Amino acid sequence: MPKERILVVDDEEDISELVRYHLDKEGLAVTCLGTGEAALKYIGEHLPDLVVLDLMLPGMDGLEVCRAMKREGRTRTIPIIILSAKGEESDVVTGLELGADDYLAKPFSPKVLVARVRNVLRRSQSQPVDKSASVHVEGLDIDPARFEVRCNGSLVEMTSTEFRIIHFLAQRPGLVFTRSQIVTAVHGDDYPVTDRSIDVQIVNLRRKLGSFGEYIETVRGVGYRFRG
């Protein structure tokens, strides 16, 4: 079985080598690059299974790399873990809004990073593909086989996390789920995501869905539900 390919993008060589060492030990194939421009060229040619991305890069920064990846159909679904000294909540929120799958602040535990990488890889490889699980509601079509959402036939660009949230809720119309239940359903048990992060994802979903965003209802003091 071929090794899963991880691209590490960080201009600090000691950090890159630390990450490479621990991911190598896990049997992953690791490539390290130091600039955003080099990273995008590599990603376009090799399509890695996951990108560990620093934000503070020379020239094109990590957020620009993330934006560029999410604009392109071939690279849009490649998972991204942001690894950065920018640990303020605003930076976390920005990264998630751009489509990052996870965010780890420096200084970090290599063991935690390895666990996050494994978790994100596991999620990306177990995406639902059963066509019978598609959801169709008055012009809103959610197709897990294609990993697509369409509103009145128009494709809506979404991150993998946003897709999983809308698909999870839409399959269970009328049922109310807490933020922690949504996190568990989308990311797995004991995933360290804050309530604020889930709220950001919901805000993004509603904005992207336009008038169809009204299907996602807030239940004050509890969580969210898909209107039944």
KAUR-V34044 format. One record per pair of residues at least 24 apart in sequence whose C-alpha atoms are under 10 Angstrom apart, sorted by the first residue. I is the first residue (numbers start at 1). J is the second residue. D is the distance in Angstrom with one decimal. If there is no record, write none. Layout:
i j d
I J D
I J D
//
This chain:
i j d
2 27 10.0
2 28 9.3
2 29 9.1
3 27 6.8
3 28 5.5
3 29 5.8
3 30 9.4
3 49 9.7
4 28 5.4
4 29 6.0
4 30 8.5
4 48 7.8
4 49 6.1
4 50 8.3
4 121 8.6
5 29 4.8
5 30 6.0
5 31 7.7
5 46 9.1
5 47 8.6
5 48 5.1
5 49 5.2
5 50 6.8
5 51 8.8
6 30 4.9
6 31 6.4
6 32 8.6
6 47 9.6
6 48 5.8
6 49 6.0
6 50 5.1
6 51 5.8
6 52 7.3
6 80 10.0
6 117 9.0
6 121 9.9
7 31 4.9
7 32 5.9
7 33 7.6
7 39 8.0
7 42 8.7
7 43 8.2
7 46 9.8
7 47 9.4
7 48 6.4
7 49 8.1
7 50 6.4
7 51 4.8
7 52 6.1
7 53 8.1
7 80 9.6
8 32 4.7
8 33 6.3
8 34 8.4
8 39 8.6
8 50 8.7
8 51 5.9
8 52 4.7
8 53 6.1
8 54 8.2
8 81 9.5
8 82 9.9
8 83 9.4
9 33 5.0
9 34 5.6
9 35 6.7
9 36 7.3
9 38 8.9
9 39 6.6
9 40 10.0
9 51 7.4
9 52 6.1
9 53 4.9
9 54 5.9
9 55 8.9
9 57 8.4
9 62 8.4
9 65 9.9
9 82 9.5
9 83 9.1
10 34 4.9
10 35 7.0
10 36 8.7
10 39 9.7
10 52 8.3
10 53 6.6
10 54 5.2
10 55 8.2
10 56 8.1
10 57 6.8
10 58 9.5
10 62 9.1
10 83 8.6
10 84 9.0
11 35 6.4
11 36 9.3
11 54 8.0
11 55 9.9
11 56 8.2
11 57 6.1
11 58 7.4
12 54 9.3
12 56 9.8
12 57 9.0
15 106 9.8
15 107 9.8
16 52 9.7
16 54 9.9
18 110 7.8
19 52 9.1
19 110 6.9
19 111 9.9
19 113 8.2
19 114 8.6
21 110 9.4
22 110 6.7
22 111 7.9
22 113 8.9
22 114 7.1
23 110 8.8
23 111 9.5
23 113 8.9
23 114 6.5
23 117 8.7
23 118 9.7
25 114 9.7
26 114 7.9
26 118 9.2
28 118 9.9
34 58 8.2
35 59 7.2
35 60 7.1
35 61 8.0
35 62 8.8
35 65 9.6
36 60 5.2
36 61 6.1
36 62 6.5
36 63 9.4
36 64 8.0
36 65 5.9
36 66 9.4
37 61 9.0
37 62 10.0
37 64 9.8
37 65 7.9
39 65 7.9
40 65 6.8
40 66 9.4
40 68 8.0
40 69 7.6
40 75 9.5
43 69 8.5
43 74 9.5
43 75 7.4
43 78 9.2
44 69 8.9
44 72 9.3
44 74 7.8
44 75 7.2
47 74 7.9
47 75 6.9
47 78 7.6
48 75 9.0
48 78 7.2
48 79 9.1
49 75 9.9
49 77 9.4
49 78 6.2
49 79 7.1
49 80 9.3
49 120 9.9
49 121 7.5
49 124 8.8
49 125 9.4
50 77 9.5
50 78 5.8
50 79 5.0
50 80 5.9
50 81 7.7
50 101 9.9
50 117 7.9
50 118 10.0
50 120 8.2
50 121 7.2
50 124 9.2
51 78 7.4
51 79 6.3
51 80 4.8
51 81 6.2
51 82 8.2
51 83 10.0
51 100 9.7
51 117 9.2
52 79 8.7
52 80 6.0
52 81 4.8
52 82 5.8
52 83 6.5
52 84 9.8
52 100 9.9
52 102 9.5
52 103 9.4
52 104 9.7
52 113 9.5
52 117 8.4
53 80 6.8
53 81 6.1
53 82 4.7
53 83 5.6
53 84 7.8
53 100 9.4
53 103 9.3
53 104 9.9
54 81 8.7
54 82 5.8
54 83 4.9
54 84 5.1
54 85 8.3
54 86 9.3
54 103 9.9
54 104 9.7
54 105 9.7
54 106 9.7
55 82 7.0
55 83 7.1
55 84 5.7
55 85 8.1
55 86 7.6
55 91 9.3
55 95 9.1
56 83 9.5
56 84 7.1
56 85 8.0
56 86 8.1
57 84 9.9
62 95 9.2
63 91 9.7
63 94 8.3
63 95 7.0
63 98 7.6
63 99 10.0
63 100 9.5
64 98 9.4
66 95 8.1
66 98 6.6
66 99 7.4
66 100 7.3
67 95 9.6
67 97 9.9
67 98 6.2
67 99 8.1
67 100 9.6
68 98 9.7
69 98 9.6
69 99 9.3
70 98 7.6
70 99 7.0
70 100 9.3
70 157 8.7
70 158 8.7
70 159 7.8
71 157 8.7
73 157 9.4
76 157 9.0
76 158 8.7
76 159 7.5
76 160 8.7
77 124 8.5
77 147 9.3
77 158 9.1
77 159 7.1
77 160 6.4
77 161 10.0
78 121 9.7
78 124 8.3
78 159 9.6
78 160 8.8
79 117 9.4
79 120 7.1
79 121 7.7
79 123 9.5
79 124 7.3
79 159 9.1
79 160 8.0
79 161 9.7
80 117 9.3
80 120 8.6
81 113 9.1
81 116 8.2
81 117 7.6
81 120 8.4
83 107 9.2
83 108 8.5
83 113 8.9
84 108 9.2
89 196 9.0
89 197 9.2
92 196 10.0
92 197 8.2
93 196 8.3
93 197 6.6
93 198 9.9
93 199 9.9
93 200 7.0
93 201 9.1
94 200 9.4
96 159 9.1
96 161 9.2
96 162 9.9
96 197 7.5
96 198 9.6
96 200 7.9
96 201 7.6
96 204 9.7
97 159 8.8
97 162 9.7
97 197 9.2
97 200 7.1
97 201 7.1
97 203 9.4
97 204 7.1
98 158 9.8
98 159 8.1
98 204 9.7
99 158 7.9
99 159 5.1
99 160 7.6
99 161 7.8
99 162 8.4
99 201 9.4
100 159 7.8
100 160 8.9
100 161 8.6
101 159 8.2
101 160 7.6
101 161 6.7
101 162 9.8
101 187 9.5
102 161 9.7
102 187 10.0
102 191 10.0
102 192 9.4
102 193 8.6
103 192 9.8
103 193 9.2
116 191 8.8
116 192 9.7
119 187 7.8
119 188 8.1
119 191 9.0
120 187 7.9
120 188 9.8
122 187 9.6
122 188 9.9
123 160 9.5
123 161 9.7
123 186 8.3
123 187 7.1
123 188 8.6
124 160 8.1
124 161 9.8
127 160 9.1
127 164 8.5
128 164 9.1
128 167 9.7
133 167 8.9
133 171 7.7
134 167 8.3
134 170 9.5
134 171 8.3
135 166 10.0
135 167 7.7
135 170 6.8
135 171 6.7
136 170 9.0
136 171 9.8
137 170 8.9
137 212 9.6
137 215 9.6
137 228 9.8
138 212 9.3
139 212 8.5
140 209 8.9
140 212 7.1
140 213 10.0
140 215 9.7
141 167 9.9
142 166 8.2
142 167 6.7
142 170 8.4
142 171 9.6
143 167 8.4
149 209 9.0
150 209 8.7
151 208 9.7
151 209 7.1
151 210 8.7
151 211 9.2
151 212 7.4
152 212 9.6
155 209 10.0
156 205 9.7
156 208 6.8
156 209 7.1
156 210 9.8
157 205 9.9
157 208 7.7
157 209 9.5
158 204 9.0
158 205 8.0
158 208 7.9
158 209 9.7
159 201 9.5
159 204 9.9
159 205 9.6
160 186 9.7
161 186 7.1
161 187 8.4
161 198 9.8
161 201 8.0
162 186 9.3
162 198 9.6
162 201 6.3
162 202 7.8
162 204 8.0
162 205 6.4
163 201 9.9
163 205 8.6
165 198 9.2
165 201 8.3
165 202 8.2
165 205 8.8
166 201 9.9
166 202 8.7
166 205 7.7
166 206 9.8
166 213 9.9
166 215 9.7
166 216 8.2
166 225 9.8
166 226 8.3
167 226 9.7
168 225 9.9
168 226 9.2
169 215 9.7
169 216 8.1
169 224 8.3
169 225 6.3
169 226 5.4
169 227 9.1
170 215 8.6
170 216 8.6
170 225 8.2
170 226 5.5
170 227 8.2
170 228 8.6
171 226 8.4
171 228 10.0
172 225 8.1
172 226 7.1
172 227 9.2
172 228 8.2
173 215 9.3
173 216 9.6
173 225 6.9
173 226 4.9
173 227 5.7
173 228 4.4
174 216 10.0
174 217 9.4
174 224 9.6
174 225 6.0
174 226 5.8
174 227 5.4
174 228 4.4
175 224 8.4
175 225 5.7
175 226 7.1
175 227 8.4
175 228 8.1
176 217 9.1
176 218 8.9
176 219 7.4
176 222 7.6
176 223 6.6
176 224 5.6
176 225 4.6
176 226 7.8
176 227 9.5
177 218 9.8
177 219 8.9
177 222 7.2
177 223 5.5
177 224 5.5
177 225 6.2
177 226 9.4
178 219 9.0
178 221 8.9
178 222 5.5
178 223 4.2
178 224 6.5
178 225 8.9
179 222 7.9
179 223 5.6
179 224 7.5
180 223 8.8
181 223 9.0
182 223 8.9
182 224 8.8
195 223 9.7
198 223 9.8
199 223 9.3
199 224 9.6
//
